[in-house]
Amino acid sequence: MKIQAFTNNILKHCCIVAVLLLLPVATVAQVNTDQVLRIGQNALYFDDYMLSIQYFNQAISSKPYLAQPYFLRAVAKLNLEDYRGAEADANKAIELNPFLTDAYEVRGVARQNTGRHRLAVEDYDHALKLLPRNRQLLFNKALALADLKEYGEAAAVFNEIVRYYPSFENAYLGRAHTLLAEGDTVAAKADIDKALSLNQNALNAYIMRADIAINSEGDYKAALDDIDHAIKLQPRAAGLYINRAFFRYKLDNYSGAMADYDYALTIEPYNSVALFNRGLLLLEVNANDLALDDFNRVLQLDPDDVRAYYNRAVVYSNKGNFKAAVDDISRVIAEYPELPGAFYMRGSFYKNLGQLAKAEADYKHGEKLAKALPTAAEAEEKLTQMAKADEKHPQNQEKKHNEDGNVDEKTDNHAVDAATARRFASLLTVDNNTDFRQEYNNTAIRGRVQDRNLNIETEPMMLLSFYSSPTELRRGTYYMREVDDLNATRSLRFVLVITSRVPQIDEGMAQKHFQSIEYYNSYLSTHTPRPIDYIGRALDFITVRDYQNAISDATKAIDLAPELALAYMVRAQARYGTYCLGQENSEGMARAALQRKLLDDIVADYERVIELSPASPIAWYNKANILFILEDFDGATRAFTKAIELKPEFGEAYFNRGYIALRDGRRSEGIADLSKAGELGIIPAYNLIKRISQ
C-alpha cells in the first residue's frame, strides 16, 4: 500500500489566484519572494509540480533562510515520487523552522516510501503532539507500523481512526490489510465489505477482495469479477490488466489474457512483467518469433533476468538454434548450479549440436544433483527456496500461482524437469496493486510526470544553432562566452545560440540558408578569406545537414586562426552530425572503425576547446557525452562533474551523471543526481527515479 497524497492537506492554507503568470526572468536581487511563492503555490495547487519547483528554486535563491519554499518544494517532489529529494528539502525546512509541523509529515511520508518506517513513525508522532486527531497522520502512522509488522499497534491506531472517523473507508481497508497479514481472512473481508458499503467506488477494496479470493479460496471467477470493477475505476493501471490476464488464463480464457497483456503494454511499454507473461503465452502456442521478441525486450530491461534466459533458451531450441539455447541455459546454470533440470536441458541441446561428450557430462551431473534430492517434492521445495532468493525486484515478485499437479514421491528426472519448468515458466502477477494516492491524468509537464511512458536516454548534446525550441520549463538557449562575443560583433548573418533543442527546419528556413551559403561563396571568391566567413558558412551547412562541407569550412577557419575555440566547436558538431548519419547506415567492421575514429576526433576537438576556454561547461558536457558513447564511463563521469563544478545548475549534466551511476550500480549516487536534475527541470529524471525505485 502506498501513502495517501499529501498535497491537498497542505494547500488548504494556500492563497489561490485564477491566472498563472509566466515564469519570471529576473536576477536574484529582483525576485519578489512573496509573489514568487504565491505563484508557486498556485502551480502546486493545479498539479503543475515541475513548474512550481522552478518558482520555489527562485525563492530559495533569493532568501535561502526561509523554511516555507523548502517545505513547498518538498511537497512538489513528494508528488513526483522523488522521496529522497523531498526528505532533503523537508530536513532543511525543519532545520530553519523546527515548529513547522507539516514538514514532519512530509518527511515522514518520504521516509515511509523509502522503507524507513521507524523514522517515519517518529516524524508522525512528533506532528501528532500538536495535531493528535489528524486523520492523515494517524493513517500513515498505522501503515508504517503494519510495514514494521507491529500489527497489534497498527490495529490500535486503525481502531482509533475508525472511532474518530467512522466514514473513512480507507481506515477499514488499512485495518483489513493488517488482519490479512495476521491470517484473519474473515475479519478482513468484513472490513472490506464495510468500506464498500461506505463507498461503492473504493478501488482498493475490490483489489484486496480479489487477492483474498485467489489466495484463500482459489476462486478465480470471484477475483475476476472484482478486478473488472477495479479496472472500471482505474482503466489506466497496467498492473490491474496484468493480474486480470492471470485470472483469465486460469479460467482458460487465453485470448482474453493475451488481450490484457497487449493493453498493459500500450499503457506501460517497458513493463517487464507484461512482456515476460506475454512471451510465455506466445511460447505456449508455438509463436516462437513473437515470444523471442518479448524475451529479448525483457532482457534489454533487465540483463540479469534468469527466467527470461530460461524461456528464451526454450524458444531457441524450438527454432533449432541450439548454440544460442546453450548460451542462455548456461546463464541459468551459472545462477543456479544446483538445478538438475537445467543440466538435463543443456545436455539435450549439446546432443542436438552433435557434442555428445558435453551432453553426457551434463546428463551425468544432472543425475548426480537429482540423486542428492531424495524426492521430487524436495526438488520442488529447493526451487521454491531459489525463487525466494531470486526475488530482487519487488514489482516482479511471483505469488506462487503455479500449475497444480501431484509429484511422484521418488527421484524422477522428468519430475525434476517439470519442477524446473514450473519454476521458470510460471506467470507472474504484480504484487498488491492497492494504492491510496489520488491519481492525476494531466498532459505535458502537468501532474505526475513520473507516470509518463518515456524512452529513457541520456540528455543530448549542446549544439550551435540559429534556432531553438524553448519549453515552459527549460529555456531554449545556454550561455557560452565565445558565442555571446561573436553575436556582439554582428559578423554572422543570423543570431547564434547554444541549445539542446534544435527544431526541424522547414522549406522556407532551408532556403534562407542555401541563399546564405551562396552569399558566402560569392564573398569568399572576391575577398581575402576570414575565419568568421568560414564559420558562418559552416554553420549554414550544418543547418542544411551538409556536414562534410561544414567540416571542411571549420578546418579552414582553424587553419587561419588555430586559437579560435569556436571553430573547434563547429567542427566537433559537424563531425557529430556525420557520426549520427553513419549510425543510421552503419554496416561492417570498416564502418565501425571509421565511426570510432570520428568519435575520437570529436573528443580531440572538444579537448582543444577546453584548452582554449577551460571555464566552458558546455565543452566539458559535450566531451562527456561523446565519452559516454565511447563507453568510457569513468571519463564521462569526470567530465560531467567538471561541467557541474563550472555550472552548478546544469540539470542535463546531473541527469547524465546519474544515469551512468545507475548503470554502474551506484544507486544512491544516481538517485541523488536524478533528484537534482528533476529539481532543475529535467522531466525524465522523475520517470527514471520511479522505475528504479519500484
C-alpha positions as CSV (number, residue, x, y, z in Angstrom):
1,M,0.0,0.0,0.0
2,K,1.2,3.5,-0.8
3,I,0.9,6.6,1.3
4,Q,-2.0,8.9,0.7
5,A,-1.4,12.0,-1.3
6,F,-0.3,14.9,0.9
7,T,-0.9,17.9,-1.4
8,N,-4.5,18.7,-0.6
9,N,-3.9,18.8,3.1
10,I,-1.1,21.4,2.6
11,L,-2.7,23.5,0.0
12,K,-5.8,24.4,2.1
13,H,-3.5,27.1,3.5
14,C,-2.5,28.4,0.1
15,C,-3.8,31.6,-1.5
16,I,-5.3,30.7,-4.9
17,V,-5.4,33.1,-7.8
18,A,-7.2,32.5,-11.1
19,V,-4.3,33.1,-13.5
20,L,-0.8,31.6,-13.5
21,L,1.9,34.0,-14.6
22,L,4.7,33.1,-16.8
23,L,7.9,32.1,-15.1
24,P,9.7,35.4,-14.5
25,V,13.1,36.0,-15.9
26,A,14.9,38.0,-13.3
27,T,18.1,38.2,-11.2
28,V,18.0,37.1,-7.6
29,A,18.0,40.7,-6.4
30,Q,14.9,41.4,-8.5
31,V,12.8,38.5,-7.2
32,N,9.7,39.4,-5.2
33,T,9.8,36.4,-2.9
34,D,6.3,36.7,-1.7
35,Q,4.9,36.9,-5.2
36,V,7.1,34.0,-6.4
37,L,6.0,31.8,-3.5
38,R,2.3,32.7,-4.2
39,I,2.6,31.8,-7.9
40,G,4.5,28.6,-7.0
41,Q,1.7,27.6,-4.6
42,N,-0.9,28.3,-7.3
43,A,1.1,26.0,-9.7
44,L,1.3,23.4,-6.9
45,Y,-2.5,23.6,-6.4
46,F,-3.1,23.0,-10.1
47,D,-0.8,20.0,-10.1
48,D,1.9,21.8,-12.0
49,Y,4.7,20.2,-9.9
50,M,7.5,20.7,-12.3
51,L,6.6,24.4,-12.8
52,S,6.1,25.0,-9.1
53,I,9.6,23.7,-8.3
54,Q,11.1,26.3,-10.6
55,Y,9.3,29.1,-8.7
56,F,10.4,27.7,-5.3
57,N,14.0,27.5,-6.7
58,Q,13.8,31.2,-7.3
59,A,12.5,31.9,-3.8
60,I,15.3,29.8,-2.3
61,S,18.0,31.5,-4.3
62,S,16.6,34.9,-3.2
63,K,16.1,34.1,0.5
64,P,17.7,30.8,1.5
65,Y,16.9,31.4,5.2
66,L,13.1,30.9,4.7
67,A,11.7,27.5,5.6
68,Q,8.5,27.8,3.5
69,P,9.9,27.4,0.0
70,Y,11.9,24.3,1.0
71,F,8.8,22.9,2.5
72,L,6.7,23.6,-0.5
73,R,9.3,22.2,-2.9
74,A,9.4,19.1,-0.7
75,V,5.6,18.7,-1.3
76,A,6.1,19.0,-5.1
77,K,8.9,16.5,-5.1
78,L,6.7,14.1,-2.9
79,N,4.0,14.2,-5.6
80,L,6.7,13.4,-8.2
81,E,7.8,10.4,-6.1
82,D,11.3,11.9,-5.6
83,Y,11.3,10.8,-2.0
84,R,14.9,11.4,-1.3
85,G,14.7,14.9,-2.7
86,A,11.5,15.6,-0.7
87,E,13.2,14.4,2.5
88,A,16.2,16.6,1.9
89,D,14.0,19.7,1.5
90,A,11.9,18.8,4.5
91,N,15.1,18.4,6.6
92,K,16.1,21.9,5.5
93,A,12.7,23.3,6.3
94,I,12.8,21.7,9.8
95,E,16.3,23.0,10.4
96,L,15.1,26.5,9.6
97,N,11.8,26.2,11.5
98,P,11.5,23.3,13.9
99,F,7.9,24.2,14.6
100,L,6.7,23.6,11.0
101,T,4.5,20.6,11.8
102,D,3.6,19.9,8.2
103,A,7.3,19.4,7.3
104,Y,7.4,16.5,9.7
105,E,4.5,14.9,7.9
106,V,6.2,15.4,4.5
107,R,9.4,13.9,5.8
108,G,7.5,11.0,7.3
109,V,5.8,10.2,4.1
110,A,9.1,10.4,2.2
111,R,10.8,8.1,4.7
112,Q,7.9,5.7,4.6
113,N,8.1,5.4,0.9
114,T,11.8,4.6,1.0
115,G,11.3,1.8,3.6
116,R,12.5,3.6,6.7
117,H,9.2,3.1,8.6
118,R,10.6,3.6,12.1
119,L,11.9,7.1,11.3
120,A,8.5,7.8,9.6
121,V,6.7,6.8,12.8
122,E,8.9,9.2,14.8
123,D,8.0,12.0,12.4
124,Y,4.3,11.3,12.6
125,D,4.4,11.1,16.4
126,H,6.2,14.5,16.5
127,A,3.4,16.0,14.4
128,L,0.7,14.2,16.3
129,K,1.7,16.0,19.5
130,L,0.3,19.2,18.0
131,L,-2.4,17.5,15.9
132,P,-3.5,14.5,17.9
133,R,-6.5,13.6,15.9
134,N,-5.2,14.4,12.4
135,R,-6.7,11.6,10.2
136,Q,-3.9,11.6,7.7
137,L,-1.1,11.4,10.3
138,L,-2.8,8.6,12.1
139,F,-3.5,6.7,8.9
140,N,0.1,6.9,7.6
141,K,1.4,6.0,11.1
142,A,-0.8,2.9,11.1
143,L,0.5,1.9,7.7
144,A,4.1,2.3,8.8
145,L,3.5,0.2,11.9
146,A,2.0,-2.5,9.7
147,D,5.0,-2.4,7.5
148,L,7.1,-2.9,10.6
149,K,5.0,-6.0,11.3
150,E,3.8,-4.4,14.5
151,Y,0.3,-5.5,13.7
152,G,-1.2,-5.0,17.2
153,E,0.0,-1.4,17.4
154,A,-1.2,-0.8,13.8
155,A,-4.6,-2.2,14.6
156,A,-4.9,0.0,17.6
157,V,-4.3,3.1,15.5
158,F,-6.7,2.0,12.8
159,N,-9.3,1.4,15.6
160,E,-8.7,5.0,16.8
161,I,-9.2,6.3,13.3
162,V,-12.5,4.3,12.9
163,R,-13.6,5.7,16.3
164,Y,-12.9,9.3,15.3
165,Y,-13.8,9.0,11.6
166,P,-16.4,6.1,11.1
167,S,-17.0,7.1,7.5
168,F,-13.4,6.9,6.4
169,E,-13.3,3.8,4.2
170,N,-9.5,3.7,3.9
171,A,-9.3,3.1,7.6
172,Y,-11.3,-0.1,7.2
173,L,-9.1,-1.2,4.3
174,G,-5.9,-0.4,6.2
175,R,-7.2,-2.5,9.1
176,A,-8.1,-5.3,6.6
177,H,-4.6,-5.2,5.3
178,T,-3.3,-5.7,8.9
179,L,-5.8,-8.5,9.5
180,L,-4.7,-10.3,6.4
181,A,-1.1,-10.1,7.4
182,E,-2.1,-11.9,10.6
183,G,-4.2,-14.5,8.7
184,D,-7.6,-13.3,9.8
185,T,-9.4,-13.5,6.4
186,V,-12.9,-13.4,7.8
187,A,-12.4,-10.2,9.8
188,A,-10.5,-8.7,6.8
189,K,-13.4,-9.4,4.4
190,A,-15.8,-7.8,6.9
191,D,-13.8,-4.6,6.9
192,I,-13.6,-4.7,3.1
193,D,-17.3,-5.1,2.8
194,K,-17.8,-2.2,5.3
195,A,-15.6,0.0,3.1
196,L,-17.6,-0.9,0.1
197,S,-20.9,-0.1,1.9
198,L,-19.4,3.4,2.6
199,N,-18.1,3.9,-1.0
200,Q,-19.0,1.6,-3.8
201,N,-16.2,3.1,-5.8
202,A,-13.5,2.1,-3.3
203,L,-10.9,0.8,-5.7
204,N,-8.6,-0.8,-3.1
205,A,-11.5,-2.8,-1.7
206,Y,-12.0,-4.6,-5.0
207,I,-8.3,-5.3,-5.4
208,M,-7.9,-6.6,-1.8
209,R,-11.0,-8.8,-2.2
210,A,-9.7,-10.3,-5.4
211,D,-6.5,-11.1,-3.6
212,I,-8.4,-12.9,-0.9
213,A,-10.4,-14.8,-3.5
214,I,-7.4,-16.4,-5.1
215,N,-5.0,-16.8,-2.2
216,S,-7.5,-18.1,0.4
217,E,-10.2,-19.6,-1.7
218,G,-8.8,-20.3,-5.2
219,D,-11.9,-18.6,-6.6
220,Y,-10.6,-17.1,-9.8
221,K,-14.2,-16.2,-11.0
222,A,-14.8,-14.1,-8.0
223,A,-11.4,-12.5,-8.3
224,L,-12.1,-11.7,-12.0
225,D,-15.4,-10.0,-11.1
226,D,-13.6,-7.8,-8.5
227,I,-10.7,-6.9,-10.8
228,D,-13.2,-6.0,-13.5
229,H,-14.7,-3.5,-11.1
230,A,-11.3,-2.1,-10.2
231,I,-10.4,-1.7,-13.9
232,K,-13.6,0.3,-14.5
233,L,-12.5,2.6,-11.7
234,Q,-8.8,2.9,-12.8
235,P,-8.7,2.0,-16.5
236,R,-5.1,3.1,-17.0
237,A,-3.4,0.9,-14.4
238,A,-1.2,-1.6,-16.2
239,G,-0.9,-3.8,-13.1
240,L,-4.6,-4.5,-13.0
241,Y,-4.6,-5.8,-16.5
242,I,-1.6,-8.0,-15.8
243,N,-3.4,-9.6,-12.8
244,R,-6.7,-9.9,-14.8
245,A,-4.8,-11.7,-17.5
246,F,-3.6,-14.2,-15.0
247,F,-7.1,-14.8,-13.7
248,R,-8.4,-15.2,-17.3
249,Y,-5.6,-17.6,-18.1
250,K,-6.5,-19.7,-15.0
251,L,-10.1,-19.7,-16.3
252,D,-8.9,-20.9,-19.8
253,N,-9.6,-17.6,-21.5
254,Y,-6.3,-17.5,-23.4
255,S,-7.4,-14.8,-25.9
256,G,-8.6,-12.6,-23.1
257,A,-5.3,-13.0,-21.2
258,M,-3.4,-12.1,-24.3
259,A,-5.5,-9.0,-24.9
260,D,-4.9,-7.8,-21.4
261,Y,-1.1,-8.2,-21.7
262,D,-1.3,-6.3,-25.0
263,Y,-3.2,-3.5,-23.5
264,A,-1.0,-3.3,-20.4
265,L,1.9,-2.8,-22.7
266,T,0.2,0.0,-24.5
267,I,0.0,1.7,-21.1
268,E,3.5,0.8,-20.0
269,P,5.6,-0.3,-22.9
270,Y,8.5,-1.1,-20.6
271,N,6.6,-3.3,-18.2
272,S,8.8,-6.4,-17.9
273,V,6.1,-8.5,-16.1
274,A,3.7,-8.0,-19.0
275,L,6.4,-8.7,-21.6
276,F,7.5,-11.8,-19.8
277,N,4.0,-13.2,-19.4
278,R,3.0,-12.5,-22.9
279,G,6.2,-14.2,-24.1
280,L,5.1,-17.3,-22.1
281,L,1.7,-17.4,-23.6
282,L,3.1,-17.0,-27.1
283,L,5.6,-19.8,-26.4
284,E,2.7,-22.0,-25.3
285,V,1.1,-21.7,-28.7
286,N,4.5,-22.0,-30.5
287,A,4.5,-18.4,-31.7
288,N,8.3,-18.6,-31.3
289,D,9.3,-15.5,-33.2
290,L,6.9,-13.3,-31.2
291,A,7.9,-14.9,-27.9
292,L,11.6,-14.3,-28.8
293,D,10.9,-10.6,-29.3
294,D,9.2,-10.3,-25.9
295,F,12.0,-12.2,-24.0
296,N,14.6,-10.1,-25.8
297,R,12.9,-6.9,-24.6
298,V,12.7,-8.3,-21.0
299,L,16.5,-8.9,-21.1
300,Q,17.1,-5.4,-22.5
301,L,15.3,-4.0,-19.5
302,D,17.0,-6.4,-17.0
303,P,20.0,-8.3,-18.4
304,D,20.1,-10.4,-15.2
305,D,16.5,-11.9,-15.5
306,V,17.2,-15.6,-15.2
307,R,13.6,-16.6,-16.0
308,A,13.8,-14.8,-19.4
309,Y,17.1,-16.6,-20.2
310,Y,15.5,-20.0,-19.4
311,N,12.5,-19.4,-21.6
312,R,14.5,-17.8,-24.4
313,A,16.6,-21.0,-24.4
314,V,13.3,-23.0,-24.9
315,V,12.4,-20.6,-27.8
316,Y,15.8,-21.0,-29.4
317,S,15.6,-24.8,-29.0
318,N,12.2,-24.7,-30.8
319,K,13.7,-22.7,-33.6
320,G,16.6,-25.1,-33.9
321,N,19.2,-22.6,-32.7
322,F,20.8,-24.9,-30.2
323,K,24.0,-22.8,-29.9
324,A,22.1,-19.8,-28.7
325,A,20.0,-22.1,-26.5
326,V,23.2,-23.4,-24.8
327,D,24.4,-19.9,-24.2
328,D,21.1,-18.9,-22.4
329,I,20.7,-22.0,-20.3
330,S,24.3,-21.7,-19.3
331,R,23.4,-18.3,-17.8
332,V,20.7,-20.1,-15.8
333,I,23.2,-22.7,-14.6
334,A,25.7,-20.0,-13.6
335,E,23.0,-18.5,-11.3
336,Y,21.6,-21.9,-10.1
337,P,24.4,-24.5,-10.3
338,E,22.3,-27.0,-8.2
339,L,19.4,-27.2,-10.6
340,P,19.3,-30.7,-12.2
341,G,16.7,-29.8,-14.9
342,A,18.9,-27.1,-16.3
343,F,21.7,-29.6,-16.9
344,Y,19.3,-32.1,-18.5
345,M,18.2,-29.3,-20.8
346,R,21.7,-28.2,-21.8
347,G,22.6,-31.8,-22.3
348,S,19.8,-32.2,-24.9
349,F,21.0,-29.0,-26.6
350,Y,24.5,-30.4,-26.8
351,K,23.2,-33.6,-28.2
352,N,21.4,-31.8,-31.0
353,L,24.7,-30.0,-31.7
354,G,26.5,-33.3,-32.0
355,Q,28.6,-32.5,-29.0
356,L,28.0,-35.9,-27.3
357,A,30.8,-35.8,-24.7
358,K,29.4,-32.5,-23.3
359,A,25.9,-33.8,-23.5
360,E,26.8,-36.9,-21.5
361,A,28.7,-34.8,-18.9
362,D,25.6,-32.7,-18.4
363,Y,23.3,-35.6,-18.1
364,K,25.6,-37.3,-15.5
365,H,25.9,-34.1,-13.5
366,G,22.2,-33.6,-13.6
367,E,21.6,-37.1,-12.4
368,K,24.1,-36.6,-9.5
369,L,22.3,-33.4,-8.4
370,A,18.9,-35.1,-8.7
371,K,20.0,-38.0,-6.5
372,A,21.1,-35.5,-3.9
373,L,17.4,-34.6,-3.6
374,P,15.8,-37.8,-2.2
375,T,12.3,-36.9,-3.6
376,A,10.9,-34.8,-6.4
377,A,8.9,-33.0,-3.8
378,E,12.2,-31.9,-2.2
379,A,13.3,-30.7,-5.6
380,E,10.2,-28.6,-5.8
381,E,11.0,-27.2,-2.3
382,K,14.5,-26.4,-3.4
383,L,13.2,-24.5,-6.3
384,T,10.8,-22.6,-4.1
385,Q,13.8,-21.5,-1.9
386,M,15.7,-20.4,-5.0
387,A,12.6,-18.4,-6.1
388,K,12.6,-16.5,-2.8
389,A,16.3,-15.8,-3.2
390,D,15.8,-14.6,-6.7
391,E,13.1,-12.0,-6.0
392,K,15.3,-9.0,-6.4
393,H,12.6,-6.7,-7.9
394,P,9.5,-6.2,-5.7
395,Q,7.3,-5.4,-8.7
396,N,8.2,-8.7,-10.3
397,Q,7.6,-10.8,-7.2
398,E,5.9,-14.1,-8.1
399,K,2.8,-15.0,-6.0
400,K,3.2,-18.8,-6.2
401,H,0.3,-19.3,-8.7
402,N,1.9,-22.2,-10.4
403,E,0.2,-25.1,-12.2
404,D,-1.4,-27.6,-9.9
405,G,-0.2,-31.2,-10.0
406,N,0.8,-34.2,-7.9
407,V,4.5,-35.1,-7.8
408,D,5.6,-38.7,-7.6
409,E,7.5,-39.3,-4.3
410,K,10.6,-40.7,-5.8
411,T,13.7,-39.4,-7.6
412,D,12.4,-38.8,-11.2
413,N,14.3,-36.9,-13.8
414,H,11.1,-36.0,-15.6
415,A,9.6,-34.7,-12.3
416,V,12.7,-32.6,-11.7
417,D,12.4,-31.2,-15.2
418,A,8.8,-30.4,-14.7
419,A,9.6,-28.7,-11.4
420,T,12.3,-26.6,-13.1
421,A,9.8,-25.6,-15.9
422,R,7.2,-24.6,-13.3
423,R,9.8,-22.5,-11.5
424,F,10.9,-20.6,-14.6
425,A,7.8,-20.7,-16.8
426,S,5.0,-19.6,-14.4
427,L,3.1,-16.5,-15.0
428,L,3.9,-13.5,-12.8
429,T,1.5,-11.2,-11.1
430,V,2.0,-7.7,-9.8
431,D,2.2,-7.7,-6.0
432,N,-0.6,-5.8,-4.3
433,N,-2.0,-3.0,-6.5
434,T,-3.6,-1.2,-3.6
435,D,-2.8,2.5,-3.8
436,F,-4.1,5.2,-1.5
437,R,-2.9,8.1,-3.6
438,Q,-5.0,10.4,-5.6
439,E,-4.5,9.9,-9.3
440,Y,-3.9,12.6,-11.8
441,N,-4.2,12.4,-15.6
442,N,-2.7,15.6,-16.9
443,T,-0.6,16.1,-20.0
444,A,2.7,17.7,-21.0
445,I,4.6,18.9,-17.9
446,R,1.5,18.9,-15.6
447,G,0.7,16.4,-12.9
448,R,2.5,13.2,-12.2
449,V,5.1,13.4,-14.9
450,Q,6.9,10.4,-13.5
451,D,4.0,8.2,-14.8
452,R,4.6,9.2,-18.4
453,N,6.0,6.4,-20.5
454,L,9.3,7.8,-21.7
455,N,12.1,6.2,-23.6
456,I,14.9,7.0,-21.1
457,E,18.1,8.1,-22.8
458,T,20.9,10.5,-21.8
459,E,20.3,14.2,-22.3
460,P,21.5,15.3,-25.7
461,M,24.5,17.4,-26.9
462,M,24.5,21.1,-26.6
463,L,24.6,22.4,-30.2
464,L,25.4,25.6,-32.0
465,S,22.3,26.7,-34.0
466,F,20.4,29.6,-35.4
467,Y,17.2,28.2,-33.9
468,S,15.9,26.8,-30.6
469,S,12.7,25.3,-29.2
470,P,12.2,26.6,-25.6
471,T,9.6,25.0,-23.3
472,E,7.7,26.2,-20.4
473,L,10.3,24.7,-18.0
474,R,13.5,24.9,-19.9
475,R,14.9,27.9,-21.7
476,G,15.8,27.5,-25.3
477,T,19.4,28.6,-25.1
478,Y,22.5,28.4,-22.9
479,Y,25.4,30.8,-22.3
480,M,28.8,30.4,-23.8
481,R,31.2,33.4,-23.8
482,E,32.5,32.9,-27.3
483,V,29.0,32.8,-28.8
484,D,28.0,35.9,-26.9
485,D,31.1,37.7,-28.0
486,L,30.6,36.7,-31.6
487,N,26.9,37.8,-31.7
488,A,28.1,41.2,-30.3
489,T,30.2,41.7,-33.4
490,R,27.2,41.2,-35.7
491,S,29.6,39.3,-38.0
492,L,27.2,36.4,-38.8
493,R,24.1,36.7,-40.9
494,F,21.9,35.2,-38.1
495,V,22.0,35.2,-34.3
496,L,23.8,32.2,-33.0
497,V,22.7,30.3,-29.9
498,I,23.6,27.2,-27.9
499,T,20.7,24.8,-27.4
500,S,19.9,21.1,-26.8
501,R,16.6,21.5,-28.6
502,V,17.3,22.2,-32.3
503,P,13.9,22.2,-34.2
504,Q,13.3,20.7,-37.6
505,I,13.8,23.3,-40.3
506,D,11.1,23.8,-42.9
507,E,11.5,24.5,-46.6
508,G,11.5,28.3,-46.1
509,M,14.1,28.2,-43.4
510,A,16.3,25.9,-45.5
511,Q,16.0,28.2,-48.5
512,K,17.3,31.1,-46.4
513,H,20.4,29.2,-45.5
514,F,21.0,28.0,-49.1
515,Q,20.9,31.7,-50.1
516,S,23.3,32.5,-47.2
517,I,25.7,29.8,-48.5
518,E,25.6,31.4,-52.0
519,Y,26.3,34.8,-50.3
520,Y,29.4,33.3,-48.6
521,N,30.5,31.6,-51.9
522,S,30.4,34.9,-53.7
523,Y,32.1,36.9,-50.9
524,L,34.9,34.4,-50.4
525,S,35.6,34.3,-54.2
526,T,36.2,38.1,-54.2
527,H,37.6,38.9,-50.8
528,T,40.5,37.7,-48.6
529,P,39.1,34.8,-46.6
530,R,38.4,35.4,-42.9
531,P,37.9,32.7,-40.2
532,I,34.4,34.2,-39.4
533,D,33.3,33.7,-43.0
534,Y,34.2,30.0,-43.0
535,I,32.5,29.6,-39.6
536,G,29.4,31.3,-40.9
537,R,29.2,29.2,-44.0
538,A,30.0,26.0,-41.9
539,L,27.0,26.8,-39.6
540,D,24.8,27.2,-42.7
541,F,26.0,23.9,-44.0
542,I,25.2,22.3,-40.6
543,T,21.7,23.8,-40.7
544,V,21.0,22.2,-44.0
545,R,22.7,18.9,-42.9
546,D,25.7,19.1,-45.2
547,Y,28.2,18.0,-42.7
548,Q,31.2,17.2,-44.9
549,N,31.3,20.8,-46.3
550,A,30.8,22.1,-42.7
551,I,33.9,20.1,-41.5
552,S,35.9,21.4,-44.5
553,D,35.0,25.1,-43.7
554,A,35.6,24.7,-39.9
555,T,39.0,23.2,-40.7
556,K,39.8,26.2,-42.9
557,A,38.8,28.5,-40.1
558,I,41.1,26.6,-37.7
559,D,44.0,26.8,-40.2
560,L,43.6,30.6,-40.3
561,A,43.0,31.0,-36.6
562,P,44.2,28.0,-34.6
563,E,43.4,29.7,-31.3
564,L,39.7,30.2,-32.2
565,A,37.8,28.0,-29.8
566,L,34.5,28.4,-31.6
567,A,36.0,26.9,-34.8
568,Y,36.7,23.6,-33.0
569,M,33.2,23.7,-31.5
570,V,31.8,24.0,-35.0
571,R,34.0,21.2,-36.4
572,A,33.1,18.9,-33.5
573,Q,29.4,19.4,-34.1
574,A,29.8,18.8,-37.9
575,R,31.7,15.6,-37.1
576,Y,29.0,14.6,-34.6
577,G,26.3,15.1,-37.3
578,T,28.4,12.8,-39.6
579,Y,28.6,10.2,-36.9
580,C,24.8,10.3,-36.3
581,L,24.3,9.7,-40.1
582,G,26.8,6.9,-40.0
583,Q,24.9,5.2,-37.2
584,E,21.8,5.1,-39.4
585,N,23.8,3.4,-42.2
586,S,26.4,1.6,-40.2
587,E,27.4,-1.8,-41.6
588,G,30.6,-3.9,-41.3
589,M,33.8,-3.7,-39.3
590,A,35.3,-1.0,-41.6
591,R,32.4,1.3,-40.9
592,A,32.6,0.7,-37.2
593,A,36.3,1.6,-37.2
594,L,35.5,4.8,-39.1
595,Q,32.8,5.7,-36.6
596,R,35.3,5.1,-33.7
597,K,37.8,7.3,-35.4
598,L,35.2,10.0,-35.9
599,L,34.3,9.9,-32.1
600,D,38.0,10.2,-31.2
601,D,38.3,13.2,-33.4
602,I,35.3,14.8,-31.8
603,V,36.8,14.3,-28.3
604,A,40.0,15.9,-29.6
605,D,38.1,18.9,-30.9
606,Y,36.4,19.4,-27.5
607,E,39.7,19.0,-25.6
608,R,41.1,21.7,-27.8
609,V,38.1,23.9,-26.9
610,I,38.7,23.2,-23.2
611,E,42.4,24.1,-23.6
612,L,41.4,27.5,-25.2
613,S,38.4,28.1,-22.9
614,P,38.8,25.9,-19.7
615,A,35.9,27.5,-17.9
616,S,33.3,26.4,-20.6
617,P,30.8,23.9,-19.0
618,I,29.3,23.3,-22.5
619,A,32.6,21.9,-23.8
620,W,33.1,19.7,-20.8
621,Y,29.4,18.5,-21.1
622,N,29.7,17.7,-24.8
623,K,33.0,15.9,-24.3
624,A,31.4,13.8,-21.6
625,N,28.5,12.8,-23.9
626,I,31.0,11.6,-26.5
627,L,33.0,9.7,-23.9
628,F,29.7,8.0,-22.8
629,I,29.1,6.9,-26.4
630,L,32.7,5.5,-26.4
631,E,31.8,3.6,-23.2
632,D,34.5,5.5,-21.2
633,F,32.1,5.8,-18.3
634,D,34.7,6.9,-15.8
635,G,36.0,9.6,-18.1
636,A,32.4,10.7,-18.9
637,T,31.6,11.0,-15.1
638,R,34.7,13.1,-14.5
639,A,33.8,15.4,-17.4
640,F,30.1,15.8,-16.3
641,T,31.4,16.5,-12.8
642,K,33.7,19.3,-14.1
643,A,30.7,20.7,-16.1
644,I,28.7,20.8,-12.9
645,E,31.5,22.5,-11.0
646,L,31.6,25.2,-13.6
647,K,27.8,25.4,-13.9
648,P,26.1,24.2,-10.6
649,E,22.6,24.5,-12.2
650,F,23.5,22.2,-15.1
651,G,20.5,19.9,-15.0
652,E,21.4,17.9,-18.1
653,A,24.8,17.1,-16.6
654,Y,23.3,15.9,-13.3
655,F,20.9,13.7,-15.3
656,N,23.6,12.1,-17.4
657,R,26.0,11.6,-14.5
658,G,23.1,10.0,-12.5
659,Y,22.3,7.8,-15.5
660,I,25.9,6.5,-15.5
661,A,25.9,6.0,-11.8
662,L,22.8,3.8,-12.0
663,R,24.3,1.8,-14.9
664,D,27.4,1.2,-12.7
665,G,25.2,0.1,-9.8
666,R,25.8,3.2,-7.7
667,R,22.1,3.6,-6.9
668,S,22.3,6.1,-4.1
669,E,24.6,8.5,-6.1
670,G,22.4,8.0,-9.2
671,I,19.2,8.9,-7.4
672,A,20.8,12.0,-5.8
673,D,21.8,13.3,-9.2
674,L,18.5,12.5,-10.8
675,S,16.7,14.3,-8.0
676,K,18.8,17.4,-8.6
677,A,18.2,17.1,-12.4
678,G,14.4,16.9,-11.8
679,E,14.6,19.9,-9.5
680,L,16.3,21.8,-12.3
681,G,13.5,20.9,-14.8
682,I,14.7,17.6,-16.5
683,I,11.3,15.8,-16.6
684,P,12.7,12.2,-17.5
685,A,14.6,12.3,-14.2
686,Y,11.4,11.6,-12.2
687,N,10.3,8.8,-14.5
688,L,13.7,7.1,-14.1
689,I,13.6,7.5,-10.3
690,K,10.2,5.9,-10.2
691,R,11.4,2.9,-12.4
692,I,14.4,2.1,-10.4
693,S,12.6,2.6,-7.0
694,Q,9.9,0.1,-7.8
